[in-house]
Amino acid sequence: MIDYMEQVLHYLPQVLFAVALGVTSYFFYKSIARIRRNINLGRDLQLEGPTAERWKTMARVAMGQTKMVVRPVAGIMHILIYLGFILINIEVLEILLDGLLGTHRLFKPLLGKAFYSFLIGFFEFLALLVVVACVVFLYRRNVHKLKRFWKPEMKGWPAKDGNYILIIELILMSFLLIMNASDPTVDGFLISGFLKPLMPADEGTLHLIERVAWWGHILGIFAFLNYVPYSKHFHIIMAFPNTYWSNLNAKGSFNNLESVKKEVELMMDPNADPYAAPPEPDPNAAVLRFGAKDVKDLSWKQLMDSYTCTECGRCTSECPANQTGKMLSPRKIMMDTRDRLEAVGKNIDEHGPDHDDGKALLGDHISAEELWACTSCNACVQACPVNIDPLSIIMDLRRYLVMEESNAPTELNSVFTNIENNGAPWQFAQADRFNWASE
């Protein structure tokens, strides 16, 4: 009986670790499936462009962080956290295997003591840089109070979310360094070696500290993994597909609505029958709108943009409309789109796909005043570090206002009326167009 209990206790940590890993993987999969379903609620969009160019764009923007370093301080700090996040995962792989196999420092005999010590020392150096970067970011957000982090849309959860993630990263890096410093089976590494003299001499206490730090580090990573899909930090995953599917067309080029284009072509076709009856609509087809009123009217790429938004505020800080005190904030456009999409997805989960909650992106989240403040200058698109396109959403919502609700500023309505009546934006008859030449 005693031997049986000893065996149970021996394998219990492995069993608990496997259960924790399984639960983490299940809930993370559920979150990814939910977000994928939500993105696919958008209308279909065929994105053209050479595959090689798309891979280059992803490598340059998402992996190379080229648009981040436009602002050097934030860019360099972000790269440090990014490199730490990527490279320290090699050590996390060792922890995962140790947890499942019941081993300790599995890679040490495989890599050799010297190379292993060098590798862990390098990871610790990155961990220290991550700690420094997180402290700088916390200072910029909460003490220096950088203006773009204190815009109206950043009140409440967005501000807390930014702080939570930085604090979590600080805790994870601290656990990593304490774990290495309290491990009696290894010599002092590059950074944790300075902490070793602070550790207790008692072997039992030292082992307890090492185990608490080990479990705290890996369980913290598991919790972080399931927190990320509910946070703006989901961009650490979404940045890669989003930059791959970047709009490769020249900035300032706009697409024509296919339905309107067909009508114009029909009007200009001399062989077309003006009395021909329009084709019968498909009763099973989705409602086709001119422009967009709600998230389902947007494309899957625009919805992917909303989940990729880092809430960094570079788009808003570059927006000339926002700088002059107008209501428009491109960051808020993306945040509102994501919030509305999450609400639609939740309604589907609770009430089925045909449920209508009586709300829409336009009106309930984004106002006409915000949309008409946009000058369509593309400054927000240029500034975004992950190639998000807020302007495309603004333009689709404005199209709906104009083409379905005839809701446009008085100045534009006058132009529309003149074009309709006179064939030109000016308020005089077509017969008088050439009068200027008589002078």
N, C-alpha and C positions, 0 to 999 in steps of 0.2 A: 504493500500500500504506500509506503514511504517513497519507494523507487518510482511508483506511478505518479505521485504528486510532484516529485522532483522533475520528472519528464514534462509534466504539464507546465510547471513553472518555467522550465527551460525554453519551451516552444511558445509560451504565451506572448512574449513580445513580438515574435514573428507573426502570430495569428492576428494580434491587435493591429500590427502595421498593415498586414494584407487587407484587413477589414477597412481601416482608415483610407487606404489607397483605393479600394473598390468603391466606397461611398463617395469619395472625392471625384473619381472618374465618372461615376454615374450622374451626379448632379451637374458636373461640368458639361457632360454630353447633353443633358437635358437643356441646359442654358444655350448651348451652341445650336441645338435643333430648333429651339424657340426663336432665336434671332434669325436663323436661316429662313424659317417659315415666314417671319415678318418681312424680311427683305424681299422674298418672292411674292409678297402681296402686291408689289409694284407692277406696273405694266411692262411688257416685254420691250427690250431695247437691243438692237443689233449694233454692237460697237465694232467699227472697222479699224484698220491700222495694222501694220506689220508686227508680227509676233516678236521679232528681234528688238524692235523699238520699244515694245511694252516691257520686255525683260530688262532692257537698259534703263528705262524710266524707274522701274521698281528698285533696281540695284542702286541707282544714283540717289533717289529721293528717300526711299524707305530704309535701305541698308546703309547708304552712304551719308545720310542726314545732311545733304548739301543745302537744303533750304533752311535748316535750323541755324547754321552758323552765320546767316545774314545778320543776326544779333549775337555777337560773339560770346558774351557772358552766359546767357541762357543756353546758347548752342553748345558750348564746350561742357557746361555742367550736365546738359541732357545727354551728350555723347558718353560722358563718364558713367552715368546711370545705365545707359543703353548697353555699353560694353560689359559693365558689371553684371547686368541681368543675363546677357547671353553667355559669357564665359564662365561665370560662377555656377551655371547649370551643369557644367562638367562635374563639379564636386557634388552637386545635388544628385547626379546619376550614381555616384559612388554610395551616397547615403541611401538611395532607393534600393540598390542591390544589397547593401549591408542589412537593411531592414527586412528584406524578403528572404535572404539566405542565412541570416543570423551570423554574419561575419562582421569583422571590424577592420576598417581601413583596407578594403579588398584590393584597391589598386596599388598599394604600397609595395608588396612583393612583386607584382607584375611589372611595375615601372622602374623599380629600383629605388633605394632610399634617397639617393642624391637628386635624381630627376623628380621624384615625388615631392621632396621637400621644396625644390625650386618651383614646381607647379602650384603647390598649396600656398607658398609664399607670394607668388604672383597674384593668386586669387585674393589673398588677404590684402595685398596692396590695392587691388581694385575695390575690395570691400571698404577700405578706408576712404578711398576717393568717393565712393557712393555716399558714405556717411557725410563727408564734407559737402558734396553737391546737395544732399537733402537738407542739410542745415542752412545752406545758402538760399535754397528755394523757400524754405519755411520763413527765413528772414525777409525775403523779398515780398512774400505774400502777406505776412502778418505784422511786421515791424515797419519795413520800408513802405508797405502798402502800395505796391505798383498799381498805377491807375487802372490798367486793363483788367485786373483781378477784382476790382471793386465797382464794376458796372452793375446796373440793376438786375440783370439776368443771373448774376453770380451770387445773389443772396441766398441764404439757406443751404440746402443740400449741396449745390455745386462747390461752394466755398469749403464746406466740411469735407467733401469727397477729396478735394485736392490735398487737404491737410492729413486726412486719414492715410492716404496712400504713402505719403512721405514718412509719416510716423511708423507705419508698418515696415517700410524698407529699412528704417533705422533700427527697429527691433530685430528684424531678420539678420541684418549684418552684425549686430551686437551678439546675438546668439551664436553666430558662426565663429566669431573671434573668441568668445568665452569657451565654446566647445573645444576649439583647438588648444587654447591656453590651459585647460583643465585636463587634457588627455595625457595620462602618464606614459602611454605607449610610444609617444613621439617626442622628439626634441623640440625646442622652441622654434616656431616658424618666424617669418620676417616681421610680422606685426604682433601676433599673439605672444611671441617670445617676451615682449616688454610687459605683458600682463601676467606671465607665469609667476614672477616673485610675489604677486598679490594673492595668489591662490593658497588655500590652506595646505598645511603639510600632511594632515591626516589623510591616508589613502582612501578610506571609506567615504569621507566627505568629498574628496576630490572626484571620486568616481560618480557620486550622486550629482554633483554639479555638472559633470560632463554629460551624464545621461539626461538631465533636465534640459540642458542647452541643446543637446542633439534632438530630443523629442520636440522641444519648443521651436527649433529651426524648421524641421520638416513639417510639423503640424501647422506652423505659421504659413509655410508655402502652400500647403493644401487649402487652408482657409483663404489665402490670397488668391489662389486660382479660381475659387468659386465666388469671390467678391468681385473680381475683374469684370465679368459680363454685366454686372449691374452698375459699373462705374465708367467714367470717361476714359479710364485707363484700358478699356477694351481696345483702344487704338494700337496697343502693342501687338495685337494679333491682326486687326483689320487694316493696318497701314499697308501691309504687303499686297493683299488682293486689290485694295482700293487704288494704290499707285499703279499697279499693273493695268487696271482698267481705266486709267486716266484718259481724259479727253485730249486726243492728240491733234485736234483741229486748231487752227489759229484762233487766238483769243479775239473775241469780238464777232466771230461768225455765229449766226443763229440758224437753227433748223426751221424749215417750213412745216406747218401742220399738214400732214398728208391729205386729210379730208378737204381742207381749204384749197390746197394745190390742185386737187382733182376738179374742184368746182371751177377754178379759174381756167384750167386747161379745157374744160368742157365749154365754157363761155367763148373761148377763142378758137374753138375748132369749127371751121365752116361746114363740116360734114355732120356735125352733131345735130340730133333731133331735139329742138327746144321743148317739144311737147311730150317727150318720152317720159314715162313714169319712172320714178326712182326705184331702185331695187328694194325688195322687201327686207326689212331688218331682221337679223337673226334673233329670235326671242331668247335664246340662251346666251347671247353675247353680253359682255359687260357694258355698262353705260359708257358711251363714248362722249367725252366732254371736249370742248374747245379749251385747252389749258387744263389747269388742275384746281380742284376745290378741296380735296382731301388727299390723304397719303396714298390711297390706292390709285389715284390719277397720276401720281409721279412714277418715274421709272425705277426699276430695281437698283440702278446705279445711284440715283439720287437718295434712295433709302439707305443704301450702303454707305454713302457719304455721311449720313446722319449718325450712324453707329461708329464711324471712324473719327468723328470730331473730337479733338483733344481739349476743347474749351480753353485753348491757350490765349485766345483773344487777339491774335495778330491780325486777323481779318478785320475785326472791329476797330482796332487802333489805326489801321491804314485807311479805313472807310472815310471819304471826305464828307459824306452826309452825317455820319456820327460825330465827326470832329466839329461840325458846325452846330451841334446841339439837336439834330433831328432824331426822331425815334428809332430810325433804322440801326440795327446791330446785326451784321451777318452771322455772328456767333449765335445770337438768339434765334435766328431763323433755323439754324441747324439743330439747336437744342429743342426748339419747339417741334420740329419735324420728328425728332427721335421720341419726344414725350408723347406726341399724338400717335405715333406708330406703336409704341408700347401699350397705349390705352386701347387701340384697335385690336392688337394681339390678345390682350387680356379679355376683351369682350368676346372674341372668338372662343377662347378657352372656356369661358363661363357660360356663354349663351348660344354658341354655334356660329358658323360663318355668315349667316344671313342677318344677324342682329344689327340693328341700327340704333346707336345711342343718341341720335339727333344732334350730334356735334360734328364739327369739321375742323380741319387745319386752318382754313381761311375763315376768319371771323372769331372763332373761339380761342385760337392761339396766336395767329398773326393778323394784324389789322391792315386795312387798305392804306392807312397813313404810312405805315412802315414801308410797304411795297412801293408807293409812289415817291418816297424819299430817295430811292435808288437812282443813281445816275448811269448805271450799267457800265461803269468805268473799268471793271475787272480787277480793281485793286485788291479785293478780298481773295479772288482766285489766285492772283500772283503771290500773295503773302502766305497762303496756307502751306504749312510744312509737309502736309500729306496729300496735296493736290485735290482738296475738296472744292466743289463748285457751288457755292451758295447762290450765285447769280442765276443759274439755270432754274432753281426752285422759285426764285423771285419772279423771273420772267414767265414761268408757267402759271403762277398764281395771278399775275397781272393779265395774262391772256384771258383767263377765265373772267376776271372782272370786266374786261372790255367786251369780249365776244359773247358772253352769256348774260351778263348783268348790265351791260352798257354803263358801267360804273367807272368813270374816268374823270380826272380833273376838268374843270370848265374849259381851260385853254385847249386841252386835247380834244374835247368834244366839239369845239368850234372847228378845229382842223378836220376832224372826221366828217362833219357836216358839209364843209366846203368841198372836200374831196368827192363826197357822194353827189353833191348837187352841181359842182362846177368843174370837177375833174382836176382840181388843183387845190392846194392848201389856202389860196388867197380868196378873199370874199368879193370876187367880181366875176361876171359872166365869161364863158369861154370865148364869145365873140369879141370881147374887149382885150384879149390876151396880148395881141400884137400892137396895141395902141402906143406902147412906149417907143416903137420904131419910128413913128411919125414925127417924133421930136428930134 
